[in-house]
Amino acid sequence: MKPKTLKMMGWIATGTAMLMYISYLPQIIHNIHGVKSGFLQPMVAAINCVLWVSYGFFQEKKDWPIVIANLPGVILGTIAAMTAL
């Protein structure tokens, strides 16, 4: 595959990953309003995203699509898990 195509695919994957984690917003709103949901899945997702953000950030050449794609998962996954408790 051509490098330009791979780069484009990386940024498309970044966008879809961000949308996946933004989908936690309704769960967070329900949790805050007393309609609690499970905390395990968003907590595991947040831990996974911390690992991916660390991996992308600490590369010799930073892998920004990985960092940017997973940063919302760290934040929103943690909030979703904590508000579910």
VOPAGU-2260 file (C-alpha; in pm, 1 decimal, decimal comma):
REM VOPAGU-2260
SITE   aa  ch    i         X         Y         Z
SITE  MET   A    0       0,0       0,0       0,0
SITE  LYS   A    1     124,4     348,6     -79,2
SITE  PRO   A    2     245,8     562,2     215,4
SITE  LYS   A    3      -7,9     835,5     131,4
SITE  THR   A    4    -291,8     581,1     140,1
SITE  LEU   A    5    -169,3     441,1     472,6
SITE  LYS   A    6    -148,8     789,5     621,4
SITE  MET   A    7    -503,7     866,9     507,1
SITE  MET   A    8    -625,2     535,3     650,6
SITE  GLY   A    9    -458,4     621,7     981,9
SITE  TRP   A   10    -640,3     953,1    1005,7
SITE  ILE   A   11    -974,0     795,4     908,7
SITE  ALA   A   12    -920,9     535,4    1182,3
SITE  THR   A   13    -838,7     821,4    1419,9
SITE  GLY   A   14   -1172,0     986,1    1341,8
SITE  THR   A   15   -1373,6     667,9    1387,0
SITE  ALA   A   16   -1196,1     587,9    1714,9
SITE  MET   A   17   -1275,9     935,7    1844,5
SITE  LEU   A   18   -1642,8     889,5    1749,6
SITE  MET   A   19   -1644,4     556,6    1933,0
SITE  TYR   A   20   -1527,8     721,3    2256,0
SITE  ILE   A   21   -1749,2    1027,8    2213,6
SITE  SER   A   22   -2039,8     782,1    2218,8
SITE  TYR   A   23   -1976,8     754,1    2595,4
SITE  LEU   A   24   -2137,7    1097,1    2641,4
SITE  PRO   A   25   -2498,2     965,8    2659,9
SITE  GLN   A   26   -2386,2     700,7    2911,7
SITE  ILE   A   27   -2217,6     967,8    3122,9
SITE  ILE   A   28   -2532,9    1183,5    3112,3
SITE  HIS   A   29   -2750,2     886,8    3217,0
SITE  ASN   A   30   -2507,4     799,0    3497,1
SITE  ILE   A   31   -2515,1    1155,4    3628,3
SITE  HIS   A   32   -2897,1    1150,9    3623,9
SITE  GLY   A   33   -2909,5     831,9    3830,7
SITE  VAL   A   34   -2955,9     574,5    3553,0
SITE  LYS   A   35   -2636,5     385,7    3632,0
SITE  SER   A   36   -2470,6     149,7    3388,2
SITE  GLY   A   37   -2175,2     -85,0    3414,7
SITE  PHE   A   38   -1834,5      62,3    3490,5
SITE  LEU   A   39   -1616,2    -228,0    3375,1
SITE  GLN   A   40   -1622,6    -178,2    2996,4
SITE  PRO   A   41   -1544,3     196,0    2999,7
SITE  MET   A   42   -1273,8     144,8    3265,6
SITE  VAL   A   43   -1104,2    -128,3    3060,8
SITE  ALA   A   44   -1134,0      93,3    2751,6
SITE  ALA   A   45    -971,6     381,9    2940,7
SITE  ILE   A   46    -682,8     160,1    3055,1
SITE  ASN   A   47    -638,4      31,9    2699,6
SITE  CYS   A   48    -633,9     388,6    2570,5
SITE  VAL   A   49    -375,1     495,4    2830,1
SITE  LEU   A   50    -150,4     219,4    2698,8
SITE  TRP   A   51    -202,6     323,8    2334,8
SITE  VAL   A   52    -149,6     693,8    2410,9
SITE  SER   A   53     171,6     605,9    2595,4
SITE  TYR   A   54     285,4     383,4    2309,5
SITE  GLY   A   55     221,5     651,7    2047,6
SITE  PHE   A   56     367,5     935,9    2253,6
SITE  PHE   A   57     687,4     765,6    2365,2
SITE  GLN   A   58     786,3     641,8    2019,5
SITE  GLU   A   59    1105,7     800,3    1891,1
SITE  LYS   A   60     890,6     952,2    1614,4
SITE  LYS   A   61     560,0    1026,3    1787,9
SITE  ASP   A   62     261,3     846,7    1633,9
SITE  TRP   A   63       8,3    1130,1    1653,7
SITE  PRO   A   64    -287,7     946,4    1496,3
SITE  ILE   A   65    -265,2     682,6    1772,1
SITE  VAL   A   66    -229,2     946,2    2045,2
SITE  ILE   A   67    -513,8    1164,1    1916,4
SITE  ALA   A   68    -743,9     867,6    1850,0
SITE  ASN   A   69    -708,9     729,0    2201,1
SITE  LEU   A   70    -696,3    1045,9    2412,5
SITE  PRO   A   71   -1077,9    1085,5    2415,2
SITE  GLY   A   72   -1099,6     723,5    2533,4
SITE  VAL   A   73    -876,8     800,4    2831,1
SITE  ILE   A   74   -1085,2    1099,2    2933,8
SITE  LEU   A   75   -1438,4     985,8    2847,6
SITE  GLY   A   76   -1382,4     620,5    2943,3
SITE  THR   A   77   -1261,0     729,3    3286,2
SITE  ILE   A   78   -1552,1     970,5    3332,3
SITE  ALA   A   79   -1804,6     706,4    3218,4
SITE  ALA   A   80   -1658,2     449,5    3457,3
SITE  MET   A   81   -1637,9     686,4    3753,9
SITE  THR   A   82   -1991,0     820,9    3710,7
SITE  ALA   A   83   -2124,0     462,7    3690,9
SITE  LEU   A   84   -2004,0     387,6    4044,6
